[in-house]
């Protein structure tokens, strides 16, 4: 199955940072998330937090942003825990990059930090929201991040997608909580 031309989703970017094998399964429509307690818990947190916010803004059927606050120019992503923070951060950066490709004014590292609290002076920034932890983390898209997305992340995701077989199993701490665990270790 050639998945080279299929657009890359935010989920694939997150999985790229979590596990190449999980990314391969997902890209080949082998999905186990619907049976996962961790995914159900994440969905519950997402649905019950920030109730007044309009949630899940789908763009081109490729990315699904949790919500966008246009007054404050903040793109929000809600997560249940910070255990996969690097994956969460890159997923949000990918959303920002993708929206920038569509014409949205996304702040760079200079204006994002210099005018953090003055939305009228900067483009959009990102925010990771961890309601269970009562924490937030601001995210800006640097020029280096843009380059990393275009020259490393996207090409590597395409390589993983186009493998004939999934990458080998690599066991680490999060595997026991992964929705693909049985597929990898049975």
NORUR-V322510 format. One line per field, one symbol per residue. phi: phi as a letter, one per 20 degrees, with the letter a starting at -180 (. if undefined). psi: psi as a letter, one per 20 degrees, with the letter a starting at -180 (. if undefined). Layout:
# NORUR-V322510
phi = ???
psi = ???
This chain:
# NORUR-V322510
phi = .edgeffeeffffffgeeafffffgffdldcdgfdefffffffffffeelgeefdleedmmddcefaceffelcedcdcebefdgfffffffffgffffffeofedfeffffefdgecgfdcefcdbeddffelcccfcddefffgffffdcffffffffgeffcfgffcebgfgfdffegffede
psi = oojgipqprhghgghhigphgggggghkkopihijphggggggggghiqlhiqprmopojjgqopgqpohgilpoqppqhrjhlhgggghgghggggghhhiiqopqrhghhhhkgjnhiiraqrrpppnhhilqqpqpqorhhggggghiggghhghgghjqhqqqqpoprgihiiqijghhhj.
